[in-house]
Amino acid sequence: RAGVHAGDLIVAVDNAPVQELNIDQVLSILRGQPGTPVTMSILRGKALHFEVTVVRAVIEVPTVKYAMMPGGIGYLRLIQLTPLTSERTAEALRSFQAAGYRGLVIDLRSNPGGLLQSAVDVANYFISRGPIVSTRSRMPSENQVFYASSRRMIVPEEMPVIALVNRGSASASEILAGALQDTGRARIVGEK
């Protein structure tokens, strides 16, 4: 929005040169209280120098996309499983309910995973009872079982669900797909 492009070089922040700093040091200077301004001196190419003032803000990278498809099919794309993914997924599922959906496609293709708790929370929207996933460790005290709660379920048990996966579906997205498959809540379609 401020006109900074990929490839632009930040040479100063608030008039302090940053060429000698590493990326973490520059980021710590750029980050700050949301709503406060920061001015960057930018070098574009070899000769174009200009200043840009931006207002700091909390930026949420979208991890959930959704739409209604023809025939009353809800399409839910989970890009990654972050702390906000379960909340955004619940919003999408409630939107599908309001639109009278008759089936659901969950797209987990090329989802690299993320937080285990996010995968458990999303799975619980489909699973009313029983274990969702368990973890096992060489240290018995670290073993955990994550159970579904019927109060958190959003998608009716009779709703047909397909989960799309590919070889880029990894980690927590595999756990989600596996939980949906193992409990009989979804058919998995795609690549191993």
C-alpha positions as CSV (number, residue, x, y, z in Angstrom):
1,R,0.0,0.0,0.0
2,A,2.9,2.3,0.7
3,G,4.6,1.7,-2.7
4,V,7.4,-0.6,-1.5
5,H,8.2,-3.3,-4.0
6,A,9.9,-6.7,-3.9
7,G,13.6,-6.1,-4.4
8,D,13.6,-2.6,-2.8
9,L,16.5,-2.2,-0.3
10,I,15.8,-0.6,3.1
11,V,18.9,1.4,3.8
12,A,17.7,3.4,6.8
13,V,14.9,3.3,9.4
14,D,13.9,6.5,11.1
15,N,17.1,8.1,9.7
16,A,19.4,5.4,11.2
17,P,21.4,3.5,8.6
18,V,20.8,-0.3,8.7
19,Q,23.4,-1.6,6.2
20,E,25.6,-3.0,9.0
21,L,22.7,-4.8,10.8
22,N,21.5,-8.3,10.3
23,I,17.9,-9.0,9.3
24,D,16.7,-9.7,12.8
25,Q,18.1,-6.4,14.1
26,V,16.4,-4.5,11.2
27,L,13.1,-6.3,11.9
28,S,13.3,-5.5,15.6
29,I,13.6,-1.8,14.7
30,L,10.7,-2.0,12.1
31,R,8.4,-3.8,14.5
32,G,6.7,-1.8,17.2
33,Q,3.4,-0.7,18.7
34,P,0.6,-1.0,16.1
35,G,-0.7,2.4,15.0
36,T,2.7,4.1,15.3
37,P,4.6,5.4,12.2
38,V,8.0,4.3,11.0
39,T,9.9,5.9,8.2
40,M,12.1,3.8,5.9
41,S,14.7,5.1,3.4
42,I,14.5,2.9,0.3
43,L,17.0,2.3,-2.5
44,R,15.3,1.0,-5.7
45,G,17.7,-0.2,-8.3
46,K,21.1,1.6,-8.3
47,A,20.0,5.3,-8.1
48,L,16.4,5.8,-7.0
49,H,16.3,6.9,-3.3
50,F,13.1,7.8,-1.5
51,E,11.4,7.7,1.9
52,V,8.2,5.9,2.8
53,T,6.4,6.3,6.1
54,V,4.1,3.5,7.1
55,V,1.9,2.9,10.1
56,R,2.6,-0.3,11.9
57,A,-0.3,-2.8,12.1
58,V,-1.0,-6.3,13.1
59,I,-0.9,-8.3,9.8
60,E,-2.9,-11.5,9.6
61,V,-1.7,-13.7,6.8
62,P,-4.9,-15.5,5.5
63,T,-4.7,-19.2,6.2
64,V,-8.3,-20.1,5.3
65,K,-10.2,-19.4,2.0
66,Y,-13.7,-20.6,1.3
67,A,-16.5,-20.3,-1.2
68,M,-19.8,-21.9,-2.1
69,M,-19.6,-24.0,-5.3
70,P,-22.5,-25.0,-7.6
71,G,-24.8,-27.6,-6.2
72,G,-24.5,-26.4,-2.6
73,I,-21.0,-27.7,-2.1
74,G,-18.8,-25.7,0.4
75,Y,-15.2,-25.4,-0.6
76,L,-12.8,-24.9,2.3
77,R,-9.1,-24.3,1.6
78,L,-6.7,-24.6,4.6
79,I,-3.4,-23.1,3.5
80,Q,-1.7,-23.6,6.9
81,L,-2.6,-24.4,10.5
82,T,-1.9,-21.3,12.6
83,P,-3.4,-20.0,15.9
84,L,-6.1,-18.2,13.9
85,T,-7.0,-21.1,11.5
86,S,-9.6,-22.8,13.7
87,E,-11.4,-19.5,14.3
88,R,-11.5,-18.7,10.6
89,T,-12.5,-22.2,9.8
90,A,-15.5,-21.9,12.2
91,E,-16.5,-18.7,10.4
92,A,-16.4,-20.5,7.1
93,L,-18.4,-23.5,8.3
94,R,-21.1,-21.2,9.8
95,S,-21.2,-19.3,6.5
96,F,-21.8,-22.7,4.7
97,Q,-24.6,-23.5,7.2
98,A,-26.3,-20.2,6.5
99,A,-26.1,-20.8,2.8
100,G,-27.6,-24.3,3.2
101,Y,-24.7,-26.4,2.0
102,R,-25.2,-30.1,1.1
103,G,-21.6,-31.3,1.1
104,L,-18.1,-30.1,1.8
105,V,-14.6,-30.2,0.2
106,I,-11.7,-29.5,2.5
107,D,-8.6,-28.7,0.4
108,L,-5.4,-29.6,2.3
109,R,-3.2,-29.8,-0.8
110,S,0.3,-28.3,-0.3
111,N,-0.6,-27.4,3.3
112,P,2.8,-27.7,5.2
113,G,1.0,-28.1,8.5
114,G,1.6,-25.9,11.6
115,L,0.2,-26.2,15.0
116,L,-1.1,-29.5,16.4
117,Q,-3.7,-27.8,18.5
118,S,-5.1,-26.1,15.4
119,A,-5.4,-29.4,13.6
120,V,-7.2,-30.8,16.7
121,D,-9.5,-27.8,16.9
122,V,-10.5,-28.0,13.3
123,A,-11.0,-31.8,13.5
124,N,-13.3,-31.3,16.4
125,Y,-15.7,-29.3,14.2
126,F,-16.3,-32.6,12.4
127,I,-15.9,-35.2,15.1
128,S,-18.3,-35.4,18.1
129,R,-16.6,-37.9,20.4
130,G,-13.6,-40.1,20.9
131,P,-9.9,-39.5,20.3
132,I,-8.8,-37.2,17.5
133,V,-5.1,-37.9,17.8
134,S,-2.6,-39.2,20.3
135,T,1.1,-38.5,20.8
136,R,3.6,-41.0,22.1
137,S,7.0,-40.2,23.5
138,R,9.8,-42.2,25.0
139,M,8.9,-40.2,28.1
140,P,5.5,-41.6,29.3
141,S,4.8,-38.3,31.0
142,E,4.8,-36.6,27.6
143,N,2.1,-38.9,26.1
144,Q,-1.1,-37.1,25.2
145,V,-4.5,-38.0,23.8
146,F,-6.6,-35.2,22.3
147,Y,-10.4,-36.0,22.5
148,A,-13.3,-34.6,20.6
149,S,-16.0,-32.6,22.4
150,S,-19.6,-32.7,21.1
151,R,-20.0,-29.1,22.1
152,R,-17.4,-28.0,19.6
153,M,-18.8,-29.9,16.6
154,I,-20.2,-27.7,13.8
155,V,-20.5,-30.0,10.8
156,P,-23.4,-32.5,11.1
157,E,-22.4,-36.1,11.1
158,E,-24.5,-36.9,8.0
159,M,-22.8,-34.2,5.9
160,P,-20.6,-35.7,3.1
161,V,-17.0,-34.5,3.4
162,I,-14.1,-35.0,1.0
163,A,-10.5,-34.0,2.0
164,L,-8.1,-33.3,-0.8
165,V,-4.4,-34.0,-0.2
166,N,-1.2,-34.2,-2.2
167,R,2.5,-35.0,-1.5
168,G,2.8,-31.4,-0.1
169,S,0.2,-32.0,2.6
170,A,2.4,-32.5,5.7
171,S,2.6,-32.5,9.5
172,A,-0.5,-31.1,11.1
173,S,-2.5,-31.2,7.9
174,E,-1.8,-35.0,7.7
175,I,-3.0,-35.3,11.2
176,L,-6.2,-33.5,10.4
177,A,-6.7,-35.7,7.2
178,G,-5.9,-38.8,9.1
179,A,-8.3,-38.0,12.0
180,L,-11.1,-37.3,9.5
181,Q,-10.4,-40.5,7.6
182,D,-10.0,-42.7,10.7
183,T,-13.2,-41.5,12.3
184,G,-15.1,-42.0,9.0
185,R,-15.9,-38.3,8.7
186,A,-14.2,-37.8,5.4
187,R,-13.0,-39.6,2.3
188,I,-9.4,-38.7,1.4
189,V,-8.7,-38.0,-2.3
190,G,-5.4,-37.2,-3.9
191,E,-1.8,-38.3,-3.8
192,K,0.0,-40.3,-1.1
